[in-house]
Amino acid sequence: MMKRSRILKTKPTETHARSIVKAVVYRVLIVLSVFIITYATTHRVADAASITGLTAISGTIIYYIYERVWSRITWGRN
């Protein structure tokens, strides 16, 4: 079994700016797909826009946290 110290780093390997840029680019792709799928389902722009807006905000925050956690994990890196 691996020791905790070998799995988690004390300092992230990515800057906050890099994590933010990655999160924003990823969210743009997801926002477009959510809007298209929601509009295709509801046929209402207002519904698609409100659902897309909520998922864009919450998803970006969740993804940023996710990336920051993974930047500290050394498992699977050379």
C-alpha positions in Angstrom: 0.0 0.0 0.0 1.3 3.5 -0.9 2.0 6.0 1.7 0.0 9.2 1.7 3.2 11.2 1.3 4.0 9.5 -2.0 0.6 10.1 -3.5 -0.1 13.7 -2.5 2.3 16.6 -3.2 2.5 19.5 -0.8 2.6 22.0 -3.7 0.5 21.9 -6.9 2.3 21.5 -10.2 0.0 23.9 -12.1 -0.5 27.6 -11.5 -4.0 28.9 -10.6 -4.0 30.8 -13.9 -3.5 27.5 -15.9 -6.2 25.8 -14.0 -8.6 28.6 -14.6 -7.9 28.8 -18.4 -8.3 25.0 -18.7 -11.6 25.2 -16.8 -12.9 28.1 -18.9 -12.1 26.4 -22.3 -13.6 23.1 -21.1 -16.7 24.9 -19.9 -17.2 26.7 -23.2 -17.4 23.3 -25.0 -19.8 22.0 -22.4 -22.0 25.1 -22.5 -22.4 24.8 -26.2 -23.3 21.1 -26.0 -25.7 21.7 -23.0 -27.4 24.6 -24.9 -27.8 22.5 -28.1 -29.2 19.4 -26.3 -31.5 21.5 -24.1 -32.8 23.5 -27.0 -33.3 20.3 -29.1 -35.3 18.9 -26.2 -37.4 21.9 -25.1 -37.5 23.9 -28.4 -37.4 27.0 -26.1 -34.4 29.4 -26.2 -35.3 30.8 -22.7 -35.3 27.4 -21.1 -32.1 26.3 -22.8 -30.4 29.6 -21.8 -31.4 29.4 -18.1 -30.4 25.7 -17.8 -27.1 26.4 -19.7 -26.3 29.4 -17.4 -26.8 27.4 -14.2 -24.7 24.5 -15.4 -22.0 26.8 -16.7 -21.5 28.5 -13.4 -21.7 25.4 -11.2 -19.7 23.2 -13.5 -16.9 25.7 -13.8 -16.5 25.9 -10.0 -16.7 22.1 -9.6 -14.1 21.6 -12.4 -11.7 24.1 -11.0 -11.8 22.4 -7.6 -11.4 19.0 -9.2 -8.3 20.1 -11.2 -6.7 21.7 -8.1 -7.1 18.4 -6.2 -5.7 16.3 -9.0 -2.7 18.7 -9.5 -1.6 17.6 -6.0 -1.8 13.8 -6.7 1.4 12.2 -8.0 -0.1 8.8 -8.8 0.3 7.9 -12.5 3.0 10.5 -13.3 6.5 9.8 -14.3 
